[in-house]
Amino acid sequence: QVQLVESGGGLVQAGDSLRLSCAASGPTFSTYTMGWFRQAPGKEREFVASKTRSEGMIYYADSVKGRFTISRDNAKNTVYLQMNSLKFEDTAVYYCAADESFGGRVPRGYRYWGQGTQVTVSS
């Protein structure tokens, strides 16, 4: 089992950047597909980005492509989400997720979840 703890959220202005971190505990971090999701008030949790466990394939939601970058440091058991050119509509609670399998773009594809970190972008 893996435990996930997100950090790095905060209040920023439109156009600013933030880097979220997700520290994972437990063995064999490199064998997990890691993903980032977000949930705005009154909306469903939505996919942001993922990086698979084996080939390291990277996927992004269209809404963040070109602005966000997911990366992982297996030596530090940490996955990052670099967010540039933030927009008001990026405001949400951001969740880190992990799964032993492919993961994919839907929440049910991930078995483990962090508690989330709030990102607020003022316009």
Summary of the structure (lengths in Angstrom):
residues: 123
radius of gyration: 13.3
end to end distance: 39.6
largest distance: 41.3
contacts: 366
relative contact order: 0.31
helix: 7%
strand: 50%
